[in-house]
Amino acid sequence: MSIVFPILHFLTLLLTVIIVFSCEHQSHIIIVNTWPFSNATDAGWNILSPSNSKVCGSSIDAVVAACTNAEDDPNIESVGYGCSPDENGHTLLDAMVMDGKTMEVGAVASMPDIRQASKVARDVLLSTEHTLIVGPLAAEFAKSRGYTPASLDTPKSHDLWLKWKKNNCQPNFRKSDWIPDPTISCGPYRPNVSDVDLLKSRDKRVNKLDVNNHDTIGVIALDAYGSMAVGTSTSGSTYKIPGRVGDSPIPGAGGYVVNNIGGAVATGDGDLMMRYLLSFQVVEYLRQGIGPNEACKRALQSVRSPKKWYGALVALTSQGEHGSACVGFANFKYSVRASWMGNQTKIIAVPCTELNEL
């Protein structure tokens, strides 16, 4: 009898723990991501709250699952393979994963030949002491982790590049201090070394790119254990100069997260926005007790640009409060799914601010 009672007591406690930590009994499981990519949201949610298991998944695995879904979706035109060719006609991938508990980051940038960019970023986080691995050697790292190489170029991306070439390589990301003039001609380019022309070119800068160049996915998740993570993935700006890296794989720029405070992700003109570390700014505003909508708006207000630009931020607090702000876009939407929202993904429309209203 003396042995049986402790065993029964232990089993009762164990059952209590299982019930308490089972997914359906958690009130603060939530995932949010940029743009109305609801399939990606659901993919992340299925990790956080799997229907066939009592064990909740981690926020890190959830953001990777969401990003991976977007990477594999041919309807998303600036994430994953087969889109956003650079000047040479090739697609390269950037991705990042950040752990809000340990503050560790794993990222890859300008990576060829490997389609699972966000998974490789997670491997950088979990299996190395590094933060960022770039270029062809990022692909070599992925191969060493068992990933199978595959071309990121497709007939669709090749046709897109050919049409761009026929249009005299317009638009592109070069200023006027090249020969031939990149505003009217393709390369190969050589430097225009005239200081006068360099100064003049600063006055000619215009943003000729539109919203379709900016549908990066950024994901924030809060799991049943109170831990948070962010993930980002993109194929970058279409027709970018080869080797260009935007804000997505840069911690504090494309995304940032701190447990017990919150996280933020960015989408838009990465070349401009990364200079201001907007995601880091948002989290610091959250730390001060400012709500997510206002935190995003204040961060956007820090940007100074002589040209029209596009940008949006999405934030999530450790208490499950979410919000967003945007500028320049005709419209912006983000996706959210939470344990208190009726077990369905919702799309939130955000009214964007005009530049002169910031």
GULUM-683157 format. One record per residue: residue in three letters; x, z, y of N, C-alpha, C in turn. Coordinates in pm, whole numbers, plus 50000, padded with zeros to 5 digits. Atoms other than C-alpha are relative to their C-alpha. Last residue first. Layout:
REM GULUM-683157
ALAXZYXZYXZY
...
***
This chain:
REM GULUM-683157
LEU499194989550061504204593856091500465010150104
GLU500784987750007501424574756267500785011449938
ASN500074993949868503584545856389499195012950002
LEU498694995349956504544537556032499925007250134
GLU499265010649932500934535455919501315005950054
THR499804998649857499854562555678500724987850055
CYS498635000749950498564555055332500045000350152
PRO499965007949876495214567155200501405000250059
VAL499374993049887495824579754844499964991050123
ALA499675009349892493624569554551500505007950121
ILE500194994449866493764593254252500444989650103
ILE499215007549903493304578353905499645005150139
LYS500675003849876492034602653644500994992850091
THR499115003649890493124606153284499184995650120
GLN499955014249967490724623953052500944997750118
ASN499285007850101490564656952868499944985050026
GLY500905006750092487894672053092500664990649903
MET500665011749940490144679853385499144992249901
TRP501244995549936491254715453302499204988450060
SER500834993050098493914705453049498695004750058
ALA499754985650009495354680353294499025006449903
ARG500804994650110495724642753332500385014649980
VAL499854985850035496914625653647499115003349881
SER500784995950116497524590053762500275014549967
TYR499224993750106498684578454105499065005149891
LYS500744991550094497294553754353500985006549904
PHE499144993850101498614536354661499145009049914
ASN500624989050073496934512654903501005005249898
ALA501425001749969497934487655168499195010549928
PHE500825006650100501414502155126498574998250052
GLY499715014350012503404510155440499174992549899
VAL499885007249875503464548055403500264985349970
CYS499405013350008502504571855126500014993650138
ALA500075006349868501564607955059500724986649989
SER499225012049973500814626254736499894996250146
GLY500325006849876499314656954575500964988650025
HIS499335012749981499244679254269499564993550130
GLU500575006849884498484715854207500784987250026
GLY500865011150037499354726353852499334992950116
GLN501354994950025500724761053925499014988849969
SER499964993150129504324749053888498675006349966
THR499494986349995503594724954172499995006149860
LEU500744991050089503284687354133500625013850009
ALA499474986650024504354661254389499085007849907
VAL500994992150074503934623754432500645013349965
LEU499524988350071505834604054696498835006749929
ALA501004990250041505204569254830500695011149923
GLY499564988350075507234543455019498855009249965
TYR501034995050089507084509455179500545012349928
TRP499594996050133509104497655477498825005849923
LYS501154995550079508714479255803500495003549860
LYS500815010450064512014476755985498815006349928
PRO500455009649899513914498156236499084989349943
SER499675013850033514054527055986499504990750109
ARG499875007649876514094564756020500454985949965
VAL499415013350011512834585055725500004993150136
SER498564999349972512264622255788500664986350001
GLN499764999949855508504617655821501485000350035
LEU500055013849952508344608055453500294999250149
ALA498795006850047509474643255362500034985650049
ARG498864995649919506804658655582501294993249957
LYS500105006049867504074637755418501205003850086
CYS499675014350011505154647055066500004993450137
ALA498575000950033505194684155150500444985549991
GLU499254998349876501804681055321501504999049976
ASN500305011149910500194666855009500845000750127
PRO499365012650041502014690954777499704988250091
GLY500745007350103501104722954963500594986449971
ILE500775011049942503754742155160499344992249887
GLY501424997450009504824774954999499124989450062
GLN500434992449882508444773655112498515003149999
ARG499384986850011509554763254763499575009050116
LEU500824992350094507094734354788500535014249985
TYR501234996449928508944722755099499065007949910
GLU499644989149909512194724454901498825004250086
VAL499914987750079510564704054625500405011850088
VAL501354995650038509524677454875500055013249925
GLN500674994349883513004675155027498635005649963
PHE499424986849977514584670254686499325006950118
SER500544991450105512184641654620500545014250012
LEU501374996049972513014626454958499415009049893
LEU500244990650109516784625554919498585005850009
TYR500634988049945517024608355261499695010549894
ARG499124994349897519424579955184499485013550050
MET498994991650064517534573154861500945006450101
MET500474986550028514514561655062501065008949939
LEU500214991849880516164531455220499725014549964
ASP498775000649921517634514754914499905008550125
GLY498994990650047514704527054706501284999950079
ASP498735006149959512044509354908501145009549967
GLY499985007449875509044522554717501344993650025
THR500055014350027508514549354457499964992750133
ALA500125009649889509354586254459499864985949946
VAL499455013150034508974616054226499694990350113
ALA500445011449919508434652954294500674987449948
GLY499225012350011508654685754105499424989150087
GLY500715012650013507524721654126500944988249990
ILE500245005049864508424757754199499204987049992
ASN500664989649920508474778953882499824996150146
ASN501004991550062510874754053720499515010850095
VAL499504986450019512714731153959498885008349938
VAL500924989950052512204693453969500725013349983
TYR499354986949996513664662554136498995010349952
GLY500774988750051512944625454125500795012850008
GLY501115004950081514014591654257499125011049945
ALA500535012149935516094607554534498794994949922
GLY500284996649861516994643354441499424988450077
PRO500724987449985518594631654118499885004050147
ILE499224990649919519604594754141499215013050017
PRO499174991750086518294572953858500815010650073
SER500624994650121515274560154057500935008649915
ASP500184985549997516904556954401499585005849865
GLY500924994249903518344522254370499875015049984
VAL500724988750057521394508354192499135006050109
ARG500734991049911522774473954277499295010949921
GLY499334987149990525204459654024499315009950090
PRO499614994150128524074423754071500835012750018
ILE498605003550022522604418354421500445006749870
LYS498964991249945518864423354387501394994249975
TYR498995007949929516584393754315501065008850067
THR499845013950042513694416654209500964992750094
SER500555010049910514254453054297500294985949950
GLY499425001949868514924476354011499344989050080
SER499085011350010514154474253641500534996150136
THR500235012049920512664508753667500974989049959
SER499505012050065512324542353494499654987950084
THR500195012449924511854577853616500534988349918
GLY499375011850057511384611353443499714988050089
VAL500355012849939510634645953571500734988949926
ALA499005010650006510544678953387499514988150081
MET500305012649933508734712253400501154990049983
SER498815007649961508664743253180499594986450057
GLY499674997949859505734767253176501204992450048
TYR499054989049994505544769452797500475002750143
ALA500694987550034502404748352775500905012250011
ASP500434997950137504124719452953499415013949978
LEU499974985450017504284708353315499465002949862
ALA500804993150101505074671453355500245015050004
ILE499754985549996506244648853638499095006549897
VAL500904991250075506534611053599500445014550019
GLY499444986649991508004583453818498985009549941
ILE500764988650049507264547253735500825012850016
THR499254990850084508734520753962499065010749945
ASP500844991950087506144496954108500815007449893
HIS499794985649990508314486354401499175008349903
ASN498624996750036508974449154404500195014949978
ASN499775003350140505284440554392501425002849955
VAL500344988950088504744459354719500344997149854
ASP501344994349993506524433054923499815010749895
LEU500504996950132510014421255010498675007450010
LYS500815011250046510954403655330499425002449861
ASN500324997650139512194435155502499054989249951
VAL501434998350021513794423255820499785002549851
ARG500494994850126517344425855943498495001349999
LYS500865009750067518194402656228499355005649874
ASP501265001449926519594428256472499014990849929
ARG500714987350004522324439856235498654999050070
SER500824999550121523354403656183499215012949992
LYS501265007149981524494401156543499085001649879
LEU500844992249909527114428256490498654993350021
LEU500404987850068528554411056186499075008350086
ASP501115003350089528504377656366499525012249923
VAL501165003149916530604392056647498794997049912
ASP500614987449958533004408356399498764997550085
SER500134998449855533644374156244499305013050034
VAL499194988849953534684378155879499925002050150
ASN499835004449862531934357355725500685011550072
PRO500194991849880532484366355362500114992050129
ARG498704994549964531954341455080499845007450132
TYR499734995949863528724333154905501465004350017
PRO499154988149986527984313454591500405002750146
GLY498564999350007525334311754708500544988949911
CYS499434992850113521744302654788501525000550012
SER499275007050105520594291955132500415009449887
ILE500535013550023518294299055425500624993249879
THR501415000549960518594336255501499384986449977
PRO500904996350110521794337755293498525000150039
ASP500964990449947523744317755557498985003649891
PRO501025004949906526494300055366499025011050040
ILE500015014649992528704318755438499824994849857
TRP499475007450113527904355755466499984985150033
ASP498555001349988527324379855754500624994349872
SER499585013449956523584372855773501514998050001
LYS500105001849856522444402455566500654986650037
ARG498785001649923522004399555192499694998750148
PHE499614987349937519064414255002501284999050082
ASN498884993450065517214382654902500425012150083
PRO499184991449916513954364754972501195005449922
GLN500714991749903514474335854930498835007249931
CYS499664985950023517044321154695499395009350105
ASN498784996749925516694286054838500345014849994
ASN500444996049865513104283854707501195004550085
LYS500565012049937514304264354402499525002850142
LYS498885009049969516494294354313499494987450071
TRP499294994049887513484317654336501164991050042
LYS500845002449882511464294854110500675005450125
LEU499885014249966514334295353859499164996450123
TRP498705002249935514474333553869500164985350041
LEU500084993649869510764337153794501284997650078
ASP500805008849914511104312053512499885005650141
HIS499185011749970513934332753363499254990350091
SER499054996149895511874364753392500904988350037
LYS500724996949877508984348553204500975003750112
PRO500395012549932511224332452943499285002550132
THR501065006850074512624367352872499714986650068
ASP500525012149938515754386252975498954993649910
LEU501024995749905516324422052859499374988150072
SER499985005949867518194409652553498865005550085
ALA500945011249993518294433552261500024994850143
PRO500015008549880520824459652153499004988749988
THR499735013950035519824484451880499964991350126
TYR500965009749944520084521051976500444985849967
GLY500865006250099522014543651737498984990150053
ARG501074990750035523624568451974498974993649908
SER499364989150073526864548451985498995010649958
LYS499715004850135524754518352081500635011149915
ALA501265000750073523394537852377500224995349856
PHE500394986350034526904546552491498735000049917
GLU499114996050109527854509852472499705014349956
ALA500515006450122524784501552682500865003549880
ALA501224992550033525884526952941499384994249873
LEU499584988550080529304510452920498855009649973
PRO499865003450142527714477753029500435011849914
GLY499525013250035526674493653360500084997349851
VAL500455012449936526364530453437500554987549933
ILE499135010050062526434565653292499474986350043
LEU500335014249981524984593953503501054991249933
THR501305002149936524764631853459499614985350000
HIS500095008949884527564640253220498594999650057
GLU499894991649881528004670352990499884991850127
THR498755000649924526754649852697499985010250113
SER498835001350087524194650552413501334999350074
LEU499954990750113520974663252570501334999849925
LEU500284986149966521094648152918500305009449883
VAL498934995749910522774615352824499835014850033
ASP498824997750083520384612952530501205004050084
ARG500174987050066517444617452768501205003149911
ALA499774989749898518784588652976499845013949942
VAL498544999049987518964567652657500355010550107
LYS499514992750117515304575352595501515001650004
SER500294985849980514464565252951500455008449881
ALA499144993849898516254531852914499755015050014
GLN500564986549992514714521052585500785008450100
ARG501344999849942515314483452626499465014150023
ILE500694989050069519074482252579498655002150066
ASP500065001650147520884449552661499335011249921
PRO500495012150067522024457353014499705002649853
MET499715001050144522254490453204499434987249941
SER499505013750015522414489453585500384997349854
ALA500265009249890521904527153581500664986649973
VAL499255012450018521624554553322499624990750114
ALA500435012549936520584590453378500884988549957
GLY499415011250071520634625253228499484987150060
VAL500505013549976520064655753443500724990349908
GLU499185010850055520444692853380499304986650023
MET499535008649892518634716753614500974989249950
THR498544999149998518314740953319500634992850118
LYS499564986850044514594748153348501505001750015
GLY500194990149895513504718453558500455014049963
ASP500584987950059515024693653313499905010850108
MET499504987349946515674659753473499215011549941
VAL500794988750048515354625453309500645012650054
MET499514986449983516584593453476499025009849936
ALA500924989450042516274556053429500665013650018
ASP499624986749951517764523353556498985010149948
LEU500924988649995517534489653380500665012750054
LEU499224987950027519144455453424499105012050025
THR500694987349980517384421653411500915011449957
HIS500014990250108519464390253451499255012750039
GLY501085002750094518904359053662499875010049887
ASN499485008150110522234359753844498964997149893
GLU499575013049948520654371354170500524990749890
ASP499124999049884518854399153979500424986050045
PRO498655005450016515844394553754500825001850127
SER499054996649893512934418453813501404994649976
CYS500485000649861511074413653483501155003350095
GLY500785011949971511504408253111499454999150141
TYR499385013150018512614443153013499084988750045
GLY499715005350132511364476053149500544985950001
VAL499504989950092509644485653472500264993349866
SER498724995449948509024462853770500555011749920
GLU499055010449962506204440453654501315004850059
ILE499344992849891503974463553454501234991950039
ASN500815001449880501744440553248500575007450120
PRO499675012549931504414436252980499204997950129
ASP501245006449956504104473252885500324987350079
ASP500465009450103507134484652682498774992050042
GLU498925009550029508934501252973499554989249902
ALA499935009549889505654517153083501074989449976
ASN501225008150005505174533252742500004989550110
THR499825009850107508794544652746498794991049987
CYS499125010649951508274561353083500194989149895
ALA500725007449896505294581052954500844988450051
ALA501055007950066507084591052634499224991650101
VAL499345011250067510154601752832498974991149931
VAL499665009849896508014622753064500704988049940
ALA501205006149942506384639752765500354989650105
ASP500475010550090509624645752574498784992950057
ILE498995010550006511034664552871499534988549913
SER500135008349881507804683952928501024988650000
SER499254995849881507954696752573499774990450116
GLY498725006449977505334692352303500625004450131
CYS499925008049878502584716752212501394994050015
VAL498744997949928502314728451853500074990650119
LYS500174988049918498764731551719501245002550085
SER499044989250019498954695851596499675011750091
ASN499864997050143496724665551542500965011449972
SER501304997050059495394662051896500115004249854
PRO500325009050110498824664452054498715004249930
SER501164994250068498814682952387499564991049885
LEU500294986649948502064677752577498915007049920
ILE498884991350034503154648352361499705014350044
ASN500034998350145499794630952370501195007949948
TRP500954989350034499754637152745499965002649850
GLY499374987249972502894616252791499115011749962
ALA498884998850094501314586652616500745013150021
ASP500544995650129498084592352810501115001749896
THR500454986249985499904590253142499535005549866
ALA498784991849998501674558553031499655014750011
ASN499504999950137498344543052938501285008249989
SER500694989850078496974554053276500465000349854
PHE499545003450135499534534653479499425010249902
PRO501094997950096497554537953802500374995649859
TRP500775011950031500724541754013498935002749894
THR500255009949896503134570954018499224988349943
ASN499025010749982502824596853744499584990550111
VAL500355009449893501174630353679501064989150005
ILE499025010749980501164652953373499484990850110
ILE500355010949909499414686253329501144989950005
ILE499255011550049499224715853093499574988250086
HIS499175007149902498124747153276500934990049931
SER500785004349883495164763053098500824991850099
GLN499154999649882496684765952751499264994250120
HIS500204987349932494264775052472500885001350124
GLU501314999449938493854739352350499745013150073
CYS500165008049880497584735952303498645001650066
SER500535013050039498104764752065499564992450124
PHE499165011049957500264791652219499524986449949
VAL499704999149857497754819852212500764987750047
ILE501225002849924496394809251875500294999750148
ILE500345014150020499834807251715498794996250082
VAL499045008049923500844840751866499674985249990
THR500324998249858497684857251734500914991550087
LEU501185008049974498274842751388499605000850146
LEU499585014050002501784857151390498834990850030
LEU499285002749876500504891151497500414985450008
THR500984999649891497964891151215500654996950133
LEU500755012650005500604879850966498954999450109
PHE499145010849952502884908451073499244986750003
HIS499854998249856500104934151035500844988850061
LEU501255004249937499234920650692500085001050151
ILE500075014550015502874923650587498744994550066
PRO499115006749903503154958550735499954984849990
PHE500494998349863500024969150539500934993750104
VAL501035009849968501104954350206499565001050146
ILE499375013149979504344973850186498974989750046
SER499134999049883502865008750236500684986750031
MET500835000049879500005000050000500865000050125
***
